[in-house]
Amino acid sequence: MAESGVMDIVSVPQAIEWQAKHAENAGAPGTAQVVRALLALEESEAATARRIFAWQGLSLRDAMPLRIAAGIHNLLLTGEEPRLEDVYAGRMPAQDQVDALVREIVETHDFQLMPWLDGPPQTNEAGRSASFAAGLLWLADGRTCPKFEWLEIGASAGINTMLGRYHYDLGGVSTGPSGSRMRIVPEWRGGPPPDSDIGFVDTRGSDIAPVDLTDEAQALRLKSYVWPEATGRMARIDAAIALASLMPPEIERMDAGDWVEKELAKPQEEGVTRVLGHSIMWQYLPDFTQERIETALQEAGSSATKERPLAHLSLETNRETFAHELKVRYWPDGEKPAHLANAHPHGAWVEWLD
């Protein structure tokens, strides 16, 4: 099924099954079982179950299955449902057992789980910064100015907004502060990215519902969206929390379209590349917001110069191939998007294609 067709899914069972297969392909079999168990709720009288199966709109584009999966995971993290540990640890292989457990959990915690359906997932993951860093190294390799102004939409808690504070080993190419407590070393496939010198003059972001990493309850909510099988992700969130406690990332609560138009209209420093970046969030934007952002990029790109270049760097899911693709455009050259890499959705590996 083509990407547009997948995003147009309105059938709740079809969306649940697609999301379960996606989790399996990403190495999260326990999460896949929990998601697939949502199918067993169709006859449940729980309010949460009724809302799931009466979902209005594009249930997959809304990431509805992942919303409730995060709420269920939260019950494990808070200690209210330790039985879930067996599922995520692979000790409950039979799907019918997981179906029964998830139905019981939803019916028991109906009131707590319902609010998790109110908003899209907050899947902030520092590992994705490896792809961004590699893309910036590529831009700095004679294509744009090597100093960057980083603008991130869908920034959530700002974990990737802080990408300039992390140290990276990207296929043997090191960049970033050597003493950083956040060390990102993905499995690197293919040749290394360019060994360029890069720096950041400013990093800031926006989100319609930003998460405060320094607030314990909000940080735990963010962790709930982490798939338990993705080893190392919790440790990276803890490292990000520690960095944020020293200097919080600058995140503005604003609609993505409004914020991009505002930020791209600001004066740009000479010798600095302005970069709009985002990861695993584009699908959640309404079509008209996507169009506004594209228009703003084209307008800003038309006035970009070699001394004040503009770039657009994205790590988003190809819903046909399941690949998470790192793509970049930059102006004034106005080139078509370059597909630089594919990456694991949580940063475990990067396959460099350039």
JOJO-V807871 format. One record per residue. RES is the residue in one letter. PSI is psi as a letter, one per 40 degrees, with the letter a starting at -180 (none if undefined). Layout:
res=(RES | RES)
psi=(PSI | PSI)
//
This chain:
res=(M | A | E | S | G | V | M | D | I | V | S | V | P | Q | A | I | E | W | Q | A | K | H | A | E | N | A | G | A | P | G | T | A | Q | V | V | R | A | L | L | A | L | E | E | S | E | A | A | T | A | R | R | I | F | A | W | Q | G | L | S | L | R | D | A | M | P | L | R | I | A | A | G | I | H | N | L | L | L | T | G | E | E | P | R | L | E | D | V | Y | A | G | R | M | P | A | Q | D | Q | V | D | A | L | V | R | E | I | V | E | T | H | D | F | Q | L | M | P | W | L | D | G | P | P | Q | T | N | E | A | G | R | S | A | S | F | A | A | G | L | L | W | L | A | D | G | R | T | C | P | K | F | E | W | L | E | I | G | A | S | A | G | I | N | T | M | L | G | R | Y | H | Y | D | L | G | G | V | S | T | G | P | S | G | S | R | M | R | I | V | P | E | W | R | G | G | P | P | P | D | S | D | I | G | F | V | D | T | R | G | S | D | I | A | P | V | D | L | T | D | E | A | Q | A | L | R | L | K | S | Y | V | W | P | E | A | T | G | R | M | A | R | I | D | A | A | I | A | L | A | S | L | M | P | P | E | I | E | R | M | D | A | G | D | W | V | E | K | E | L | A | K | P | Q | E | E | G | V | T | R | V | L | G | H | S | I | M | W | Q | Y | L | P | D | F | T | Q | E | R | I | E | T | A | L | Q | E | A | G | S | S | A | T | K | E | R | P | L | A | H | L | S | L | E | T | N | R | E | T | F | A | H | E | L | K | V | R | Y | W | P | D | G | E | K | P | A | H | L | A | N | A | H | P | H | G | A | W | V | E | W | L | D)
psi=(h | i | d | d | d | d | e | e | h | e | h | d | d | d | d | d | d | d | d | d | d | d | d | d | d | e | f | g | d | d | d | d | d | d | d | d | e | d | d | e | e | d | e | i | e | i | d | d | d | d | d | d | e | f | h | h | a | g | d | d | d | e | f | d | d | d | d | d | d | d | d | d | d | d | d | d | d | e | e | d | g | e | d | d | d | d | d | d | e | e | e | g | d | h | d | d | d | d | d | d | d | d | d | d | d | d | d | d | f | d | d | d | d | d | e | e | e | d | i | i | i | g | g | h | h | d | d | e | d | d | d | d | d | d | d | d | d | d | d | e | f | e | d | i | i | e | h | i | h | h | h | h | i | f | e | b | e | e | d | e | d | e | d | e | e | i | h | i | h | g | f | e | h | i | i | i | h | d | e | i | e | h | h | h | g | i | h | h | h | a | i | i | i | i | g | i | h | i | i | h | d | i | h | i | i | i | i | d | g | i | h | h | d | e | h | d | d | d | d | d | d | d | d | d | e | h | h | d | e | g | i | e | d | d | d | d | d | d | d | d | d | d | d | d | d | d | h | i | i | h | h | h | h | i | i | d | d | d | d | d | d | d | d | e | e | i | i | h | h | i | e | h | h | h | h | h | i | i | h | f | e | d | d | e | h | i | d | d | d | d | d | d | d | d | d | d | d | d | d | d | d | d | e | i | i | d | d | g | i | i | i | h | h | i | g | i | h | h | e | d | e | e | i | h | h | h | i | i | i | i | i | e | d | f | i | i | h | h | g | d | i | i | i | i | d | e | e | d | i | h | h | h | e | none)
//
